[in-house]
Amino acid sequence: MLVRALGLAALVFGALVWTGRAQYLGAHFVSGFVVAAAVFVLAVIALTKSRVIPGILGVLFAVLLPVVGLKQLPLTFHALGAIQLAHIVLALAVIGVAESLFAAIRRPR
């Protein structure tokens, strides 16, 4: 639930930044990094419960999200290039990965 809410907030802040409201960049960074950190924690928990494939995917996505996001700097407003599109798709995928990780952690062995 936390990842869903913060992921939605990060997407909204990102859309605001894209429309030229640079004052929301800090909020976008913070919410995005918290999403990545939460997914990383879920991935580590999954790995400790022998859920290897979801755990590795979670770690991979948790690292890729901020890396791809930071590759967009310096910002060019109103221009949606390949890196921005990749970041949006990755952000949506991270929310799904978090849901899968949570399900894998709760599933009995």
C-alpha positions in Angstrom: 0.0 0.0 0.0 2.9 2.4 0.8 4.5 1.8 -2.5 1.2 2.3 -4.4 0.6 5.6 -2.6 4.1 6.9 -2.9 4.4 5.7 -6.5 1.3 7.6 -7.4 2.6 10.7 -5.6 6.0 10.4 -7.5 4.1 10.1 -10.8 2.0 13.1 -10.1 5.1 15.1 -9.0 6.9 13.9 -12.1 4.1 15.1 -14.3 4.2 18.5 -12.6 7.9 18.8 -13.1 7.5 17.8 -16.8 5.0 20.6 -17.2 7.6 23.1 -16.0 6.9 23.3 -12.3 10.5 22.7 -11.2 9.6 23.4 -7.5 8.2 19.9 -7.3 11.5 18.2 -8.3 12.5 17.7 -4.7 9.2 16.1 -3.8 9.5 13.8 -6.9 13.1 12.8 -5.9 12.1 12.0 -2.3 9.0 10.0 -3.1 10.8 8.2 -5.9 13.7 7.3 -3.6 11.4 6.1 -0.9 9.6 3.9 -3.4 12.9 2.4 -4.6 14.0 1.9 -0.9 10.7 0.2 0.0 11.0 -2.1 -3.0 14.6 -2.9 -2.1 13.6 -3.8 1.5 10.8 -6.0 0.1 13.3 -7.7 -2.2 15.7 -8.4 0.6 12.9 -9.9 2.7 11.9 -12.0 -0.3 15.4 -13.2 -0.7 15.6 -14.2 3.0 12.5 -16.3 2.5 14.0 -18.1 -0.4 12.0 -16.3 -3.1 15.0 -15.8 -5.3 13.5 -14.7 -8.6 11.2 -12.0 -7.2 13.9 -10.9 -4.9 16.5 -10.5 -7.7 13.9 -8.7 -9.8 13.1 -6.4 -6.9 16.7 -5.5 -6.3 17.2 -4.9 -10.0 14.2 -2.6 -10.4 15.0 -0.8 -7.1 18.4 0.1 -8.4 17.3 0.9 -12.0 14.5 3.3 -11.1 16.7 6.1 -9.6 19.6 5.4 -12.0 17.3 6.0 -15.0 15.7 8.9 -13.3 19.0 10.7 -12.6 20.1 10.1 -16.3 17.4 12.7 -17.3 19.3 15.5 -15.7 19.6 18.3 -16.7 15.9 18.6 -17.3 14.4 19.6 -20.6 10.8 20.6 -19.9 8.0 19.5 -22.3 10.2 17.1 -24.2 9.4 13.5 -23.7 12.4 11.5 -24.9 13.2 7.9 -24.7 14.8 8.2 -21.3 11.7 9.9 -19.8 9.5 7.2 -21.3 11.7 4.5 -20.0 11.5 6.1 -16.5 7.7 6.2 -16.6 7.4 2.6 -17.7 10.0 1.5 -15.1 8.1 3.4 -12.4 4.8 1.7 -13.3 6.6 -1.7 -13.4 8.2 -1.1 -10.0 4.8 -0.7 -8.4 3.8 -4.1 -9.9 7.1 -5.7 -8.8 6.3 -4.4 -5.2 2.9 -6.1 -5.4 4.5 -9.3 -6.6 7.1 -9.2 -3.8 4.5 -8.7 -1.2 2.5 -11.6 -2.5 5.7 -13.8 -2.6 6.6 -12.9 1.0 3.2 -13.7 2.3 2.9 -17.0 0.4 3.6 -20.0 2.6 6.4 -22.3 1.5 
